[in-house]
């Protein structure tokens, strides 16, 4: 009979439908999130409603502390599987096609619209046409200090595509590390770290410390969902570690409950600072630094709790290796929405801004306008995906989809492989 450690060390299936579902939740939830920013008092969104409320930013805090970190962690997990399967060269080619192409296309074609609508919304007298505005958007220069956001300009921006920029940069860094470092030198170190994480209770929570220090000392960046850009590298690397050794996954399941409790306490401790400090994201006062430290540590703990809880039932089923089939309708919906995640992410913000530009002119209560923006934006985004993207090879390529892979549900009795790359 295998020992407990040997059983834990055996690789569980790479198929992680619960992570696919979580990824879908975060991406489609961005339509709700960005629609809410139209009504936020303390946020400089593209289009602002005349009536705003501070409640929006309070509620947003409950999402930003875990949502994008989870997305980077899941992306790291998927990237590790892809790298091992394709090798460094194949992985780089795949990343440039799946991430680089939609990044360039959307930045050049889609992102000028929100910036133009920002100018029109802020100044009713602004009369420059969209075509006349485009040269201003494309007027860029290189700033190495802003790496990996090297292109900067007065009106130019990557906008919501900052996630794609960082994910592409992290992926290329991972491929370089994989290529340069000898596996026989790295594997023993990684094995000892994974073993220590498994054996020492609470070790899985240690990444909260560098995250707390980074947020406290380097500050937080509002443009990147409140986190410092390099904090996301910690979550991405954690996803790689989670894929590389299943003992890390076991430690995460085991720590789910205490991590959730600790994360809740730390997040609560960060709240007063965000409410009281003048510039909580950047000020180097004791209050500002403590606030950011609590927030950074809370983010890691809550991510561990969330993934650990989601994995418990999955791990229990995996012991018997008995697949639990979903109803055929849910299979089709899961496959359809899973394939739509990256196109929806790329498309949604220009749609939300365009819809909000017209809706904010209504004489209606905030809840009515918010519901209208969400429902119209969701319908338009999915319609564009279905009618203009999904069925055409060129548009599939431009939006980062696999050109030759139809969006079919998995066979009955199986789970869809995580596409969280």
C-alpha positions as CSV (number, residue, x, y, z in Angstrom):
1,X,0.0,0.0,0.0
2,X,1.3,3.5,-0.9
3,X,2.1,5.8,1.9
4,X,0.1,9.0,2.4
5,X,3.0,11.1,1.0
6,X,3.2,8.8,-2.1
7,X,-0.5,9.1,-2.6
8,X,-0.3,12.9,-2.4
9,X,2.6,13.0,-4.7
10,X,0.7,11.2,-7.5
11,X,-0.5,13.7,-10.0
12,X,-4.2,14.4,-10.0
13,X,-5.8,15.0,-13.4
14,X,-5.0,18.3,-15.1
15,X,-8.7,18.8,-15.8
16,X,-10.0,21.4,-13.5
17,X,-13.5,22.4,-14.4
18,X,-13.9,24.3,-11.1
19,X,-11.1,26.6,-12.2
20,X,-12.7,27.1,-15.6
21,X,-15.9,28.1,-13.9
22,X,-14.1,30.5,-11.5
23,X,-12.3,32.1,-14.5
24,X,-15.6,32.5,-16.3
25,X,-17.1,34.1,-13.1
26,X,-14.3,36.7,-12.9
27,X,-14.3,37.6,-16.6
28,X,-18.0,37.9,-17.0
29,X,-18.2,39.6,-13.6
30,X,-16.0,42.4,-15.1
31,X,-19.0,43.6,-17.0
32,X,-20.9,44.1,-13.7
33,X,-17.8,45.6,-12.1
34,X,-16.9,48.1,-14.9
35,X,-20.6,49.1,-15.2
36,X,-20.6,49.9,-11.5
37,X,-17.6,52.2,-11.9
38,X,-19.8,54.6,-13.9
39,X,-21.5,55.4,-10.6
40,X,-18.5,55.4,-8.3
41,X,-17.6,58.7,-6.5
42,X,-13.9,58.1,-6.1
43,X,-13.0,56.6,-9.5
44,X,-11.9,58.2,-12.7
45,X,-13.8,55.9,-15.1
46,X,-14.3,56.9,-18.8
47,X,-17.9,57.9,-18.4
48,X,-19.4,59.1,-15.2
49,X,-23.0,59.5,-14.2
50,X,-24.1,62.8,-12.7
51,X,-25.3,61.0,-9.5
52,X,-22.7,58.8,-7.9
53,X,-22.3,56.9,-4.6
54,X,-19.3,55.9,-2.4
55,X,-20.9,52.6,-1.8
56,X,-19.6,51.3,-5.1
57,X,-15.9,51.5,-4.1
58,X,-16.6,49.8,-0.8
59,X,-18.3,46.9,-2.6
60,X,-15.6,46.9,-5.2
61,X,-13.0,46.2,-2.5
62,X,-14.6,42.9,-1.8
63,X,-13.9,41.9,-5.4
64,X,-10.5,43.4,-6.2
65,X,-8.8,41.8,-3.2
66,X,-9.2,38.3,-4.8
67,X,-10.6,38.4,-8.4
68,X,-7.7,39.4,-10.5
69,X,-5.2,37.6,-8.3
70,X,-7.2,34.4,-8.8
71,X,-7.1,35.0,-12.6
72,X,-3.4,35.3,-12.6
73,X,-3.0,32.2,-10.4
74,X,-5.2,30.1,-12.7
75,X,-3.3,31.5,-15.7
76,X,0.0,30.4,-14.1
77,X,-1.3,26.9,-13.6
78,X,-2.5,26.7,-17.2
79,X,0.8,28.2,-18.5
80,X,2.8,25.6,-16.7
81,X,0.9,22.7,-18.2
82,X,1.2,24.4,-21.7
83,X,5.0,24.9,-21.2
84,X,5.6,21.3,-20.2
85,X,3.5,20.1,-23.1
86,X,5.0,22.4,-25.8
87,X,8.5,23.2,-24.7
88,X,9.8,26.7,-24.4
89,X,9.9,27.5,-28.1
90,X,6.4,26.2,-28.7
91,X,5.0,27.9,-25.6
92,X,6.4,31.3,-26.7
93,X,4.9,30.9,-30.1
94,X,1.5,29.9,-28.6
95,X,1.6,32.8,-26.2
96,X,2.4,35.4,-28.9
97,X,-0.4,34.1,-31.0
98,X,-3.0,33.7,-28.3
99,X,-2.1,36.8,-26.3
100,X,0.1,39.0,-28.4
101,X,-2.2,39.1,-31.5
102,X,-5.4,40.1,-29.6
103,X,-3.4,42.6,-27.5
104,X,-2.1,44.4,-30.7
105,X,-5.5,44.2,-32.5
106,X,-7.6,45.4,-29.6
107,X,-5.2,48.2,-28.6
108,X,-5.2,49.6,-32.1
109,X,-8.8,49.0,-33.1
110,X,-10.9,48.9,-29.9
111,X,-9.1,51.0,-27.2
112,X,-9.3,54.4,-28.9
113,X,-13.1,54.4,-28.5
114,X,-13.2,54.6,-24.7
115,X,-10.6,57.3,-24.6
116,X,-12.5,59.4,-27.2
117,X,-15.8,58.9,-25.3
118,X,-14.0,60.0,-22.1
119,X,-13.1,63.3,-23.7
120,X,-16.7,63.8,-25.1
121,X,-18.2,62.9,-21.7
122,X,-16.0,65.2,-19.7
123,X,-16.4,68.2,-22.1
124,X,-19.8,68.7,-23.8
125,X,-18.0,71.2,-26.1
126,X,-15.5,68.7,-27.4
127,X,-16.2,68.4,-31.1
128,X,-13.3,66.4,-32.5
129,X,-14.4,63.5,-34.6
130,X,-13.3,60.0,-33.9
131,X,-11.1,59.8,-37.0
132,X,-9.5,63.1,-36.1
133,X,-8.8,61.8,-32.6
134,X,-7.1,58.6,-33.7
135,X,-3.7,60.2,-34.5
136,X,-3.6,61.6,-31.0
137,X,-4.2,58.1,-29.5
138,X,-1.4,56.6,-31.6
139,X,1.1,59.3,-30.6
140,X,3.3,57.3,-28.3
141,X,6.8,57.1,-26.9
142,X,8.8,54.4,-25.0
143,X,9.3,54.6,-21.3
144,X,11.5,51.8,-20.0
145,X,10.6,52.7,-16.4
146,X,7.0,51.6,-17.0
147,X,7.9,48.0,-18.0
148,X,6.1,46.0,-19.3
149,X,3.9,48.9,-20.3
150,X,6.6,50.4,-22.5
151,X,4.4,52.5,-24.8
152,X,3.1,55.6,-23.2
153,X,1.2,58.6,-24.6
154,X,-1.1,61.4,-23.5
155,X,-4.1,59.6,-24.9
156,X,-2.7,56.2,-25.6
157,X,-3.5,53.3,-23.2
158,X,-3.7,49.6,-23.1
159,X,-6.8,50.1,-20.8
160,X,-8.4,46.9,-19.5
161,X,-5.8,44.9,-21.6
162,X,-3.2,45.5,-18.8
163,X,-4.0,41.9,-17.7
164,X,-3.0,40.6,-21.2
165,X,0.2,42.7,-21.1
166,X,1.2,41.4,-17.7
167,X,0.2,37.8,-18.5
168,X,2.2,37.9,-21.8
169,X,5.2,39.3,-19.9
170,X,5.0,36.8,-17.1
171,X,4.7,33.9,-19.7
172,X,7.8,35.0,-21.6
173,X,9.7,35.3,-18.3
174,X,8.6,31.8,-17.4
175,X,9.7,30.4,-20.8
176,X,13.1,32.1,-20.5
177,X,13.6,30.7,-17.0
178,X,12.5,27.3,-18.1
179,X,15.0,27.4,-21.0
180,X,18.0,28.9,-19.2
181,X,17.9,26.9,-15.9
182,X,18.9,23.3,-16.0
183,X,16.0,21.1,-14.9
184,X,18.3,18.8,-12.9
185,X,19.4,21.8,-10.8
186,X,16.0,23.3,-10.3
187,X,14.0,20.1,-9.6
188,X,15.6,19.3,-6.2
189,X,15.0,22.8,-5.0
190,X,11.4,22.8,-6.1
191,X,10.9,19.4,-4.6
192,X,12.2,20.5,-1.2
193,X,10.0,23.6,-1.3
194,X,6.9,21.6,-2.2
195,X,7.8,19.1,0.5
196,X,8.2,21.8,3.1
197,X,4.9,23.4,2.1
198,X,3.2,20.0,2.5
199,X,4.7,19.1,5.8
200,X,4.7,22.4,7.7
201,X,1.2,23.5,8.5
202,X,0.7,27.1,7.5
203,X,3.6,27.3,5.1
204,X,1.3,27.8,2.2
205,X,0.4,31.1,3.7
206,X,4.0,32.5,3.7
207,X,3.6,34.2,0.3
208,X,1.3,36.6,2.1
209,X,4.5,38.2,3.6
210,X,6.2,39.3,0.4
211,X,2.8,40.5,-0.9
212,X,2.3,42.6,2.2
213,X,5.8,44.1,1.9
214,X,5.4,44.8,-1.8
215,X,2.1,46.5,-1.3
216,X,3.3,48.5,1.7
217,X,6.7,49.7,0.2
218,X,5.9,49.9,-3.5
219,X,2.4,51.1,-3.2
220,X,-0.7,50.0,-5.1
221,X,-1.7,51.0,-8.6
222,X,-5.3,51.9,-9.3
223,X,-4.9,51.3,-13.0
224,X,-4.3,47.6,-12.3
225,X,-7.3,46.7,-10.2
226,X,-5.7,48.1,-7.0
227,X,-2.7,45.8,-6.9
228,X,0.9,46.7,-7.7
229,X,1.7,45.2,-11.1
230,X,4.5,43.0,-9.8
231,X,2.3,41.6,-7.0
232,X,0.5,39.6,-9.7
233,X,3.8,37.8,-10.5
234,X,3.5,36.2,-7.1
235,X,0.1,34.8,-7.9
236,X,1.2,33.7,-11.4
237,X,4.3,31.9,-9.9
238,X,2.0,30.3,-7.3
239,X,-0.1,28.9,-10.1
240,X,3.0,27.4,-11.7
241,X,3.9,25.8,-8.4
242,X,0.4,24.5,-7.9
243,X,0.6,22.7,-11.3
244,X,4.2,21.5,-10.9
245,X,3.7,19.6,-7.6
246,X,0.4,18.3,-6.2
247,X,1.6,18.6,-2.6
248,X,1.1,22.3,-2.9
249,X,-2.5,21.7,-4.0
250,X,-3.0,19.5,-1.0
251,X,-1.5,22.1,1.4
252,X,-3.9,24.6,-0.1
253,X,-6.9,22.4,0.5
254,X,-5.7,21.7,4.1
255,X,-5.3,25.4,4.9
256,X,-8.6,26.6,3.3
257,X,-10.5,27.2,6.5
258,X,-7.8,29.0,8.6
259,X,-6.8,31.0,5.5
260,X,-10.4,32.2,5.0
261,X,-10.6,33.3,8.6
262,X,-7.3,35.0,8.6
263,X,-8.0,36.7,5.2
264,X,-11.3,38.0,6.5
265,X,-9.6,39.5,9.5
266,X,-6.8,41.1,7.5
267,X,-9.2,42.5,4.9
268,X,-11.3,44.0,7.7
269,X,-8.2,45.6,9.2
270,X,-7.4,47.3,5.9
271,X,-10.8,48.9,5.6
272,X,-10.4,51.8,8.0
273,X,-7.1,52.9,6.3
274,X,-8.8,53.1,2.9
275,X,-11.6,55.1,4.4
276,X,-9.4,57.5,6.4
277,X,-6.1,57.9,4.6
278,X,-5.7,60.8,2.1
279,X,-3.9,58.6,-0.5
280,X,-4.1,55.0,0.8
281,X,-2.7,53.6,-2.4
282,X,0.5,55.6,-2.4
283,X,1.2,57.6,0.8
284,X,4.1,56.4,2.9
285,X,2.6,57.1,6.3
286,X,2.3,54.4,8.9
287,X,-1.4,54.2,8.3
288,X,-1.0,54.0,4.5
289,X,1.7,51.3,4.6
290,X,-0.2,49.2,7.2
291,X,-3.4,49.4,5.2
292,X,-1.7,48.2,2.1
293,X,0.2,45.5,4.0
294,X,-3.1,44.1,5.4
295,X,-4.7,44.2,2.0
296,X,-1.8,42.4,0.3
297,X,-1.7,39.6,2.9
298,X,-5.5,39.3,2.9
299,X,-5.5,38.8,-0.9
300,X,-3.2,35.8,-0.7
301,X,-5.1,34.2,2.2
302,X,-8.5,34.7,0.5
303,X,-7.2,33.2,-2.7
304,X,-5.9,30.1,-0.8
305,X,-9.2,29.8,1.0
306,X,-11.2,30.1,-2.2
307,X,-9.2,27.6,-4.3
308,X,-8.8,25.2,-1.3
309,X,-12.6,25.1,-0.7
310,X,-13.3,24.6,-4.4
311,X,-10.8,21.8,-4.6
312,X,-12.1,19.7,-1.7
313,X,-15.0,18.1,-3.5
314,X,-12.9,17.7,-6.6
315,X,-10.2,15.9,-4.6
316,X,-12.7,13.7,-2.9
317,X,-14.1,12.5,-6.3
318,X,-10.6,12.1,-7.7
319,X,-9.8,9.5,-5.0
320,X,-12.1,7.0,-6.8
321,X,-11.3,8.4,-10.2
322,X,-15.0,8.3,-10.9
323,X,-16.0,11.1,-13.2
324,X,-19.3,12.8,-12.4
325,X,-20.9,13.8,-15.7
326,X,-22.8,17.0,-16.1
327,X,-26.2,17.3,-17.9
328,X,-25.7,17.8,-21.6
329,X,-27.0,21.4,-21.5
330,X,-24.5,22.3,-18.8
331,X,-21.7,20.7,-20.9
332,X,-22.6,22.8,-23.9
333,X,-22.9,26.0,-21.8
334,X,-19.6,25.3,-20.1
335,X,-17.8,24.7,-23.4
336,X,-19.3,27.7,-25.1
337,X,-18.6,30.2,-22.2
338,X,-15.1,28.7,-21.6
339,X,-14.1,29.4,-25.2
340,X,-15.6,32.9,-25.0
341,X,-13.6,34.0,-22.0
342,X,-10.7,35.8,-23.8
343,X,-12.8,37.4,-26.5
344,X,-15.3,38.6,-23.9
345,X,-12.5,40.0,-21.8
346,X,-11.1,41.9,-24.9
347,X,-14.5,43.1,-26.1
348,X,-16.4,44.0,-23.0
349,X,-14.9,47.4,-21.8
350,X,-15.4,49.3,-25.1
351,X,-18.9,48.0,-25.2
352,X,-19.6,49.0,-21.5
353,X,-18.2,52.5,-22.1
354,X,-20.2,53.0,-25.3
355,X,-23.5,51.8,-23.6
356,X,-22.8,53.9,-20.5
357,X,-22.2,57.0,-22.6
358,X,-25.8,57.0,-23.7
359,X,-27.4,55.6,-20.6
360,X,-26.0,58.2,-18.2
361,X,-28.1,60.8,-20.0
362,X,-31.3,59.2,-18.8
363,X,-33.3,60.7,-16.0
364,X,-33.5,57.5,-14.0
365,X,-32.4,56.2,-10.6
366,X,-28.9,54.7,-10.3
367,X,-30.2,51.1,-9.9
368,X,-32.2,51.4,-13.2
369,X,-29.3,52.9,-15.1
370,X,-26.9,50.3,-13.7
371,X,-29.2,47.4,-14.7
372,X,-29.6,48.8,-18.2
373,X,-25.8,49.2,-18.7
374,X,-25.2,45.6,-17.4
375,X,-27.9,43.9,-19.4
376,X,-27.3,45.8,-22.7
377,X,-23.5,45.4,-22.4
378,X,-23.8,41.7,-21.7
379,X,-26.2,41.2,-24.6
380,X,-24.0,43.2,-27.0
381,X,-20.8,41.6,-26.0
382,X,-22.1,38.1,-26.4
383,X,-23.8,39.0,-29.7
384,X,-20.6,40.4,-31.1
385,X,-18.8,37.3,-30.0
386,X,-21.4,35.0,-31.5
387,X,-22.1,36.8,-34.8
388,X,-18.8,38.5,-35.6
389,X,-16.0,36.4,-33.9
390,X,-16.8,32.8,-33.2
391,X,-17.6,31.5,-36.7
392,X,-14.8,33.3,-38.7
393,X,-11.2,32.1,-38.9
394,X,-9.8,35.6,-39.1
395,X,-11.7,37.0,-36.2
396,X,-11.0,33.9,-34.1
397,X,-7.3,34.5,-34.8
398,X,-7.5,38.2,-33.9
399,X,-9.3,37.5,-30.6
400,X,-6.9,34.8,-29.5
401,X,-9.1,31.7,-30.1
402,X,-7.9,28.5,-31.6
403,X,-8.6,28.7,-35.3
404,X,-9.0,25.0,-36.0
405,X,-10.6,23.9,-32.8
406,X,-14.4,24.0,-32.7
407,X,-16.1,24.9,-29.4
408,X,-17.6,21.5,-28.6
409,X,-18.6,20.2,-25.3
410,X,-16.5,17.4,-23.8
411,X,-17.6,13.8,-24.1
412,X,-20.2,12.7,-21.5
413,X,-18.5,11.5,-18.4
414,X,-15.4,13.7,-18.8
415,X,-14.5,17.1,-17.5
416,X,-13.4,19.9,-19.8
417,X,-9.6,20.6,-19.6
418,X,-8.9,23.9,-18.0
419,X,-8.2,26.5,-20.6
420,X,-6.9,28.9,-18.0
421,X,-3.9,30.1,-20.0
